[in-house]
Structure formats: C-alpha cells, structure tokens
C-alpha cells in the first residue's frame, strides 16, 4: 500500500503498553498522531 502526505489513515486499534485498546478514531480532529513501534521485544 503506497501512501503520500495528507492521505487519510484507515481506522485501526492497537494496545498501549498497559494493555488498553487505543483507537485511531479517538484522536480524530487532533493535529498530529505519532506512532512508535519498539523492536526490543524478542
């Protein structure tokens, strides 16, 4: 899937470090959303 600047992201759900569900839709209307994927869990 190719994305470009200003593309609208599809809604998705992830778990935070405490195990709570976080929905992208919860942040709709905010200026920026930053996702960080740590690779230290092996």
mmCIF file as Biopython writes it, N, C-alpha, C and O atoms, coordinates in Angstrom:
data_model
#
loop_
_atom_site.group_PDB
_atom_site.id
_atom_site.type_symbol
_atom_site.label_atom_id
_atom_site.label_alt_id
_atom_site.label_comp_id
_atom_site.label_asym_id
_atom_site.label_entity_id
_atom_site.label_seq_id
_atom_site.pdbx_PDB_ins_code
_atom_site.Cartn_x
_atom_site.Cartn_y
_atom_site.Cartn_z
_atom_site.occupancy
_atom_site.B_iso_or_equiv
_atom_site.auth_seq_id
_atom_site.auth_asym_id
_atom_site.pdbx_PDB_model_num
ATOM 1   N N  . UNK A ? 1  ? 0.854   -1.173  0.000  1.0 0.0 1  A 1 
ATOM 2   C CA . UNK A ? 1  ? 0.000   0.000   0.000  1.0 0.0 1  A 1 
ATOM 3   C C  . UNK A ? 1  ? 0.897   1.231   0.000  1.0 0.0 1  A 1 
ATOM 4   O O  . UNK A ? 1  ? 1.714   1.409   0.903  1.0 0.0 1  A 1 
ATOM 5   N N  . UNK A ? 2  ? 0.748   2.058   -0.985 1.0 0.0 2  A 1 
ATOM 6   C CA . UNK A ? 2  ? 1.539   3.281   -1.095 1.0 0.0 2  A 1 
ATOM 7   C C  . UNK A ? 2  ? 0.756   4.435   -0.473 1.0 0.0 2  A 1 
ATOM 8   O O  . UNK A ? 2  ? -0.421  4.631   -0.777 1.0 0.0 2  A 1 
ATOM 9   N N  . UNK A ? 3  ? 1.415   5.193   0.397  1.0 0.0 3  A 1 
ATOM 10  C CA . UNK A ? 3  ? 0.774   6.356   0.996  1.0 0.0 3  A 1 
ATOM 11  C C  . UNK A ? 3  ? 1.569   7.605   0.643  1.0 0.0 3  A 1 
ATOM 12  O O  . UNK A ? 3  ? 2.762   7.533   0.350  1.0 0.0 3  A 1 
ATOM 13  N N  . UNK A ? 4  ? 0.908   8.725   0.674  1.0 0.0 4  A 1 
ATOM 14  C CA . UNK A ? 4  ? 1.555   10.009  0.426  1.0 0.0 4  A 1 
ATOM 15  C C  . UNK A ? 4  ? 1.128   10.986  1.513  1.0 0.0 4  A 1 
ATOM 16  O O  . UNK A ? 4  ? 0.248   10.681  2.318  1.0 0.0 4  A 1 
ATOM 17  N N  . UNK A ? 5  ? 1.740   12.137  1.536  1.0 0.0 5  A 1 
ATOM 18  C CA . UNK A ? 5  ? 1.364   13.165  2.511  1.0 0.0 5  A 1 
ATOM 19  C C  . UNK A ? 5  ? -0.115  13.495  2.384  1.0 0.0 5  A 1 
ATOM 20  O O  . UNK A ? 5  ? -0.656  13.571  1.281  1.0 0.0 5  A 1 
ATOM 21  N N  . UNK A ? 6  ? -0.748  13.685  3.509  1.0 0.0 6  A 1 
ATOM 22  C CA . UNK A ? 6  ? -2.146  14.113  3.609  1.0 0.0 6  A 1 
ATOM 23  C C  . UNK A ? 6  ? -3.147  13.016  3.255  1.0 0.0 6  A 1 
ATOM 24  O O  . UNK A ? 6  ? -4.338  13.299  3.120  1.0 0.0 6  A 1 
ATOM 25  N N  . UNK A ? 7  ? -2.689  11.762  3.101  1.0 0.0 7  A 1 
ATOM 26  C CA . UNK A ? 7  ? -3.637  10.663  2.939  1.0 0.0 7  A 1 
ATOM 27  C C  . UNK A ? 7  ? -4.370  10.453  4.256  1.0 0.0 7  A 1 
ATOM 28  O O  . UNK A ? 7  ? -3.802  10.664  5.327  1.0 0.0 7  A 1 
ATOM 29  N N  . UNK A ? 8  ? -5.614  10.044  4.178  1.0 0.0 8  A 1 
ATOM 30  C CA . UNK A ? 8  ? -6.395  9.751   5.381  1.0 0.0 8  A 1 
ATOM 31  C C  . UNK A ? 8  ? -6.113  8.308   5.785  1.0 0.0 8  A 1 
ATOM 32  O O  . UNK A ? 8  ? -6.275  7.388   4.983  1.0 0.0 8  A 1 
ATOM 33  N N  . UNK A ? 9  ? -5.699  8.120   7.012  1.0 0.0 9  A 1 
ATOM 34  C CA . UNK A ? 9  ? -5.377  6.782   7.516  1.0 0.0 9  A 1 
ATOM 35  C C  . UNK A ? 9  ? -6.658  6.026   7.837  1.0 0.0 9  A 1 
ATOM 36  O O  . UNK A ? 9  ? -7.615  6.619   8.336  1.0 0.0 9  A 1 
ATOM 37  N N  . UNK A ? 10 ? -6.690  4.729   7.559  1.0 0.0 10 A 1 
ATOM 38  C CA . UNK A ? 10 ? -7.849  3.937   7.952  1.0 0.0 10 A 1 
ATOM 39  C C  . UNK A ? 10 ? -7.882  3.785   9.470  1.0 0.0 10 A 1 
ATOM 40  O O  . UNK A ? 10 ? -6.839  3.806   10.123 1.0 0.0 10 A 1 
ATOM 41  N N  . UNK A ? 11 ? -9.056  3.635   10.019 1.0 0.0 11 A 1 
ATOM 42  C CA . UNK A ? 11 ? -9.172  3.448   11.464 1.0 0.0 11 A 1 
ATOM 43  C C  . UNK A ? 11 ? -8.579  2.104   11.843 1.0 0.0 11 A 1 
ATOM 44  O O  . UNK A ? 11 ? -8.754  1.120   11.125 1.0 0.0 11 A 1 
ATOM 45  N N  . UNK A ? 12 ? -7.884  2.059   12.957 1.0 0.0 12 A 1 
ATOM 46  C CA . UNK A ? 12 ? -7.317  0.811   13.459 1.0 0.0 12 A 1 
ATOM 47  C C  . UNK A ? 12 ? -7.263  0.872   14.973 1.0 0.0 12 A 1 
ATOM 48  O O  . UNK A ? 12 ? -7.412  1.936   15.575 1.0 0.0 12 A 1 
ATOM 49  N N  . UNK A ? 13 ? -7.047  -0.284  15.577 1.0 0.0 13 A 1 
ATOM 50  C CA . UNK A ? 13 ? -6.971  -0.396  17.027 1.0 0.0 13 A 1 
ATOM 51  C C  . UNK A ? 13 ? -5.660  -1.072  17.396 1.0 0.0 13 A 1 
ATOM 52  O O  . UNK A ? 13 ? -5.287  -2.084  16.802 1.0 0.0 13 A 1 
ATOM 53  N N  . UNK A ? 14 ? -4.964  -0.516  18.374 1.0 0.0 14 A 1 
ATOM 54  C CA . UNK A ? 14 ? -3.733  -1.092  18.908 1.0 0.0 14 A 1 
ATOM 55  C C  . UNK A ? 14 ? -3.840  -1.124  20.425 1.0 0.0 14 A 1 
ATOM 56  O O  . UNK A ? 14 ? -4.723  -0.491  21.004 1.0 0.0 14 A 1 
ATOM 57  N N  . UNK A ? 15 ? -2.952  -1.854  21.061 1.0 0.0 15 A 1 
ATOM 58  C CA . UNK A ? 15 ? -2.891  -1.892  22.520 1.0 0.0 15 A 1 
ATOM 59  C C  . UNK A ? 15 ? -1.714  -1.053  22.985 1.0 0.0 15 A 1 
ATOM 60  O O  . UNK A ? 15 ? -0.623  -1.140  22.422 1.0 0.0 15 A 1 
ATOM 61  N N  . UNK A ? 16 ? -1.934  -0.238  24.017 1.0 0.0 16 A 1 
ATOM 62  C CA . UNK A ? 16 ? -0.829  0.538   24.564 1.0 0.0 16 A 1 
ATOM 63  C C  . UNK A ? 16 ? -0.013  -0.340  25.509 1.0 0.0 16 A 1 
ATOM 64  O O  . UNK A ? 16 ? -0.315  -1.521  25.676 1.0 0.0 16 A 1 
ATOM 65  N N  . UNK A ? 17 ? 1.009   0.226   26.120 1.0 0.0 17 A 1 
ATOM 66  C CA . UNK A ? 17 ? 1.899   -0.560  26.975 1.0 0.0 17 A 1 
ATOM 67  C C  . UNK A ? 17 ? 1.214   -1.076  28.235 1.0 0.0 17 A 1 
ATOM 68  O O  . UNK A ? 17 ? 1.745   -1.967  28.897 1.0 0.0 17 A 1 
ATOM 69  N N  . UNK A ? 18 ? 0.051   -0.538  28.580 1.0 0.0 18 A 1 
ATOM 70  C CA . UNK A ? 18 ? -0.709  -1.006  29.740 1.0 0.0 18 A 1 
ATOM 71  C C  . UNK A ? 18 ? -1.765  -2.028  29.349 1.0 0.0 18 A 1 
ATOM 72  O O  . UNK A ? 18 ? -2.486  -2.532  30.210 1.0 0.0 18 A 1 
ATOM 73  N N  . UNK A ? 19 ? -1.866  -2.341  28.057 1.0 0.0 19 A 1 
ATOM 74  C CA . UNK A ? 19 ? -2.832  -3.323  27.591 1.0 0.0 19 A 1 
ATOM 75  C C  . UNK A ? 19 ? -4.196  -2.759  27.250 1.0 0.0 19 A 1 
ATOM 76  O O  . UNK A ? 19 ? -5.118  -3.521  26.958 1.0 0.0 19 A 1 
ATOM 77  N N  . UNK A ? 20 ? -4.352  -1.432  27.278 1.0 0.0 20 A 1 
ATOM 78  C CA . UNK A ? 20 ? -5.630  -0.803  26.932 1.0 0.0 20 A 1 
ATOM 79  C C  . UNK A ? 20 ? -5.726  -0.597  25.426 1.0 0.0 20 A 1 
ATOM 80  O O  . UNK A ? 20 ? -4.734  -0.278  24.771 1.0 0.0 20 A 1 
ATOM 81  N N  . UNK A ? 21 ? -6.929  -0.783  24.880 1.0 0.0 21 A 1 
ATOM 82  C CA . UNK A ? 21 ? -7.141  -0.560  23.452 1.0 0.0 21 A 1 
ATOM 83  C C  . UNK A ? 21 ? -7.139  0.934   23.143 1.0 0.0 21 A 1 
ATOM 84  O O  . UNK A ? 21 ? -7.765  1.730   23.843 1.0 0.0 21 A 1 
ATOM 85  N N  . UNK A ? 22 ? -6.427  1.293   22.089 1.0 0.0 22 A 1 
ATOM 86  C CA . UNK A ? 22 ? -6.364  2.660   21.604 1.0 0.0 22 A 1 
ATOM 87  C C  . UNK A ? 22 ? -6.851  2.651   20.165 1.0 0.0 22 A 1 
ATOM 88  O O  . UNK A ? 22 ? -6.330  1.907   19.334 1.0 0.0 22 A 1 
ATOM 89  N N  . UNK A ? 23 ? -7.850  3.475   19.867 1.0 0.0 23 A 1 
ATOM 90  C CA . UNK A ? 23 ? -8.416  3.557   18.525 1.0 0.0 23 A 1 
ATOM 91  C C  . UNK A ? 23 ? -7.945  4.846   17.865 1.0 0.0 23 A 1 
ATOM 92  O O  . UNK A ? 23 ? -7.943  5.906   18.491 1.0 0.0 23 A 1 
ATOM 93  N N  . UNK A ? 24 ? -7.553  4.755   16.617 1.0 0.0 24 A 1 
ATOM 94  C CA . UNK A ? 24 ? -7.149  5.960   15.904 1.0 0.0 24 A 1 
ATOM 95  C C  . UNK A ? 24 ? -8.293  6.962   15.859 1.0 0.0 24 A 1 
ATOM 96  O O  . UNK A ? 24 ? -8.054  8.169   15.918 1.0 0.0 24 A 1 
ATOM 97  N N  . UNK A ? 25 ? -9.523  6.490   15.756 1.0 0.0 25 A 1 
ATOM 98  C CA . UNK A ? 25 ? -10.686 7.384   15.690 1.0 0.0 25 A 1 
ATOM 99  C C  . UNK A ? 25 ? -10.811 8.252   16.950 1.0 0.0 25 A 1 
ATOM 100 O O  . UNK A ? 25 ? -11.415 9.324   16.900 1.0 0.0 25 A 1 
ATOM 101 N N  . UNK A ? 26 ? -10.250 7.802   18.073 1.0 0.0 26 A 1 
ATOM 102 C CA . UNK A ? 26 ? -10.298 8.598   19.303 1.0 0.0 26 A 1 
ATOM 103 C C  . UNK A ? 26 ? -9.522  9.903   19.161 1.0 0.0 26 A 1 
ATOM 104 O O  . UNK A ? 26 ? -9.742  10.844  19.924 1.0 0.0 26 A 1 
ATOM 105 N N  . UNK A ? 27 ? -8.619  9.962   18.191 1.0 0.0 27 A 1 
ATOM 106 C CA . UNK A ? 27 ? -7.773  11.138  18.010 1.0 0.0 27 A 1 
ATOM 107 C C  . UNK A ? 27 ? -8.167  11.966  16.791 1.0 0.0 27 A 1 
ATOM 108 O O  . UNK A ? 27 ? -7.431  12.863  16.382 1.0 0.0 27 A 1 
ATOM 109 N N  . UNK A ? 28 ? -9.325  11.666  16.213 1.0 0.0 28 A 1 
ATOM 110 C CA . UNK A ? 28 ? -9.787  12.415  15.053 1.0 0.0 28 A 1 
ATOM 111 C C  . UNK A ? 28 ? -9.968  13.883  15.428 1.0 0.0 28 A 1 
ATOM 112 O O  . UNK A ? 28 ? -10.538 14.199  16.472 1.0 0.0 28 A 1 
ATOM 113 N N  . UNK A ? 29 ? -9.483  14.769  14.577 1.0 0.0 29 A 1 
ATOM 114 C CA . UNK A ? 29 ? -9.565  16.198  14.838 1.0 0.0 29 A 1 
ATOM 115 C C  . UNK A ? 29 ? -8.341  16.759  15.531 1.0 0.0 29 A 1 
ATOM 116 O O  . UNK A ? 29 ? -8.189  17.977  15.623 1.0 0.0 29 A 1 
ATOM 117 N N  . UNK A ? 30 ? -7.465  15.892  16.021 1.0 0.0 30 A 1 
ATOM 118 C CA . UNK A ? 30 ? -6.206  16.355  16.609 1.0 0.0 30 A 1 
ATOM 119 C C  . UNK A ? 30 ? -5.253  16.693  15.479 1.0 0.0 30 A 1 
ATOM 120 O O  . UNK A ? 30 ? -5.404  16.193  14.364 1.0 0.0 30 A 1 
ATOM 121 N N  . UNK A ? 31 ? -4.289  17.524  15.755 1.0 0.0 31 A 1 
ATOM 122 C CA . UNK A ? 31 ? -3.396  17.970  14.688 1.0 0.0 31 A 1 
ATOM 123 C C  . UNK A ? 31 ? -2.431  16.871  14.252 1.0 0.0 31 A 1 
ATOM 124 O O  . UNK A ? 31 ? -2.252  16.653  13.054 1.0 0.0 31 A 1 
ATOM 125 N N  . UNK A ? 32 ? -1.807  16.176  15.199 1.0 0.0 32 A 1 
ATOM 126 C CA . UNK A ? 32 ? -0.811  15.156  14.864 1.0 0.0 32 A 1 
ATOM 127 C C  . UNK A ? 32 ? -1.028  13.893  15.677 1.0 0.0 32 A 1 
ATOM 128 O O  . UNK A ? 32 ? -1.465  13.949  16.827 1.0 0.0 32 A 1 
ATOM 129 N N  . UNK A ? 33 ? -0.725  12.771  15.082 1.0 0.0 33 A 1 
ATOM 130 C CA . UNK A ? 33 ? -0.697  11.485  15.783 1.0 0.0 33 A 1 
ATOM 131 C C  . UNK A ? 33 ? 0.636   10.836  15.449 1.0 0.0 33 A 1 
ATOM 132 O O  . UNK A ? 33 ? 0.992   10.727  14.276 1.0 0.0 33 A 1 
ATOM 133 N N  . UNK A ? 34 ? 1.380   10.405  16.463 1.0 0.0 34 A 1 
ATOM 134 C CA . UNK A ? 34 ? 2.685   9.787   16.261 1.0 0.0 34 A 1 
ATOM 135 C C  . UNK A ? 34 ? 2.620   8.353   16.770 1.0 0.0 34 A 1 
ATOM 136 O O  . UNK A ? 34 ? 2.207   8.105   17.903 1.0 0.0 34 A 1 
ATOM 137 N N  . UNK A ? 35 ? 3.029   7.412   15.925 1.0 0.0 35 A 1 
ATOM 138 C CA . UNK A ? 35 ? 3.091   6.008   16.304 1.0 0.0 35 A 1 
ATOM 139 C C  . UNK A ? 35 ? 4.545   5.601   16.467 1.0 0.0 35 A 1 
ATOM 140 O O  . UNK A ? 35 ? 5.399   5.978   15.665 1.0 0.0 35 A 1 
ATOM 141 N N  . UNK A ? 36 ? 4.821   4.826   17.513 1.0 0.0 36 A 1 
ATOM 142 C CA . UNK A ? 36 ? 6.180   4.336   17.752 1.0 0.0 36 A 1 
ATOM 143 C C  . UNK A ? 36 ? 6.097   2.832   17.930 1.0 0.0 36 A 1 
ATOM 144 O O  . UNK A ? 36 ? 5.324   2.335   18.749 1.0 0.0 36 A 1 
ATOM 145 N N  . UNK A ? 37 ? 6.893   2.116   17.162 1.0 0.0 37 A 1 
ATOM 146 C CA . UNK A ? 37 ? 6.957   0.664   17.269 1.0 0.0 37 A 1 
ATOM 147 C C  . UNK A ? 37 ? 8.338   0.287   17.786 1.0 0.0 37 A 1 
ATOM 148 O O  . UNK A ? 37 ? 9.338   0.455   17.088 1.0 0.0 37 A 1 
ATOM 149 N N  . UNK A ? 38 ? 8.387   -0.222  19.013 1.0 0.0 38 A 1 
ATOM 150 C CA . UNK A ? 38 ? 9.659   -0.650  19.605 1.0 0.0 38 A 1 
ATOM 151 C C  . UNK A ? 38 ? 9.983   -2.058  19.134 1.0 0.0 38 A 1 
ATOM 152 O O  . UNK A ? 38 ? 9.102   -2.915  19.074 1.0 0.0 38 A 1 
ATOM 153 N N  . UNK A ? 39 ? 11.227  -2.295  18.804 1.0 0.0 39 A 1 
ATOM 154 C CA . UNK A ? 39 ? 11.647  -3.613  18.333 1.0 0.0 39 A 1 
ATOM 155 C C  . UNK A ? 39 ? 12.343  -4.401  19.431 1.0 0.0 39 A 1 
ATOM 156 O O  . UNK A ? 39 ? 12.911  -5.451  19.132 1.0 0.0 39 A 1 
ATOM 157 N N  . UNK A ? 40 ? 12.335  -3.970  20.650 1.0 0.0 40 A 1 
ATOM 158 C CA . UNK A ? 40 ? 13.066  -4.612  21.713 1.0 0.0 40 A 1 
ATOM 159 C C  . UNK A ? 40 ? 12.420  -5.863  22.293 1.0 0.0 40 A 1 
ATOM 160 O O  . UNK A ? 40 ? 12.997  -6.488  23.182 1.0 0.0 40 A 1 
ATOM 161 N N  . UNK A ? 41 ? 11.259  -6.240  21.823 1.0 0.0 41 A 1 
ATOM 162 C CA . UNK A ? 41 ? 10.551  -7.387  22.382 1.0 0.0 41 A 1 
ATOM 163 C C  . UNK A ? 41 ? 10.800  -8.611  21.510 1.0 0.0 41 A 1 
ATOM 164 O O  . UNK A ? 41 ? 10.142  -8.798  20.486 1.0 0.0 41 A 1 
ATOM 165 N N  . UNK A ? 42 ? 11.747  -9.438  21.921 1.0 0.0 42 A 1 
ATOM 166 C CA . UNK A ? 42 ? 12.024  -10.658 21.147 1.0 0.0 42 A 1 
ATOM 167 C C  . UNK A ? 42 ? 11.940  -11.876 22.013 1.0 0.0 42 A 1 
ATOM 168 O O  . UNK A ? 42 ? 12.143  -12.991 21.533 1.0 0.0 42 A 1 
#
